[in-house]
Amino acid sequence: MEFWERYAIALLVVALMLGGLSLLGRGLQRLRRPRGSRRIEVLESVMIAPQASIHVVRIGSRCMLLGAGRERVTALGDVPDEGGSSR
């Protein structure tokens, strides 16, 4: 009986761990914001050098062109919104 008792306890521990992970996953899903409610969205990015890139970002209803380097991000200017993201 000792083997079967240990086997039953091991199954119980595994079941409790899986149940806990399931509850944790459900809780984390509730914390995420729905995709449609994001105020900042990266529309497009292009690498122009190994440590430099340009990004078109929508913040609310405003679209901006940002330059990103190794140590800083610089607003390069506003761009006209073409009526929707490409994603």
N, C-alpha and C positions, 0 to 999 in steps of 0.2 A: 503493500500500500504506500510505502514511502515515495516510490517513483511517481505514482499517480497523483499523490498530493502535491508534489513539486510541479508536476505537469499542469495541474489545475491552477495552481498559484501563478505559474508563468503565463498561462493563457489569460488569467484575470488581469495581470499586470499589463500585458500587451493590449488587451481590450481597453483598459483604462487610459493607457497612453494614446491610443488611436482616438478615443472619445475626446480626450483633452485637446489633441491637435485639431480635431474637427471643430470643437467649440472656439478654439483660438482663431482658426481660419475664418469662421463666421464673424467673430468680433472684429477682425482686421478689415473685412469687407465693408462693415458698417462705418469704419473710420475713413475709408477712401471717399473722396469727393467724386461725384459723377463726372464723366469726361466733358459733358456739355457745360458744366458750371465753372470751368477753368477760366480765369481772367487773362492768363498769359499763355500764348500758344506760339511755338516755333513753326513758322510756315515753310522755311527752307534754309539750308545751311550749305556753305561751300568752303572747302579748305583751299586757301590760296598760298600757303606755305606750311612747312612742318608744324609750326606752332602758331599759326594765324588763320583765322577764319572770318567769314562774313555771314551774318544771320539776318533773315527777315522775320520779325517778331510782331505778332498782333497783341496789343495790350488794350483790352476792352474793344473799342471801335477804331483805335489808332494803330497804324502799321508803321514800324520803324526799321531802319537799317542799322545794325550794330556790327562793329568790328571788335573781334576778340583776339587778344594776344596772350602770351604766356602769363603776364602779370596784370592785365587790365582789360576792361570792356569799355568801348567808346561809342557813343551815339553818333552815327554818321549823318543821320537825317531822317525825315519822314518820307514814306513812299505811298503812292496811292493804293488803296485797297481795291483789288480786282473782284470783289464780291464773293469771296469764299476761299477756304484753304484748299490746297492740293491734296490733302489727306482724307 
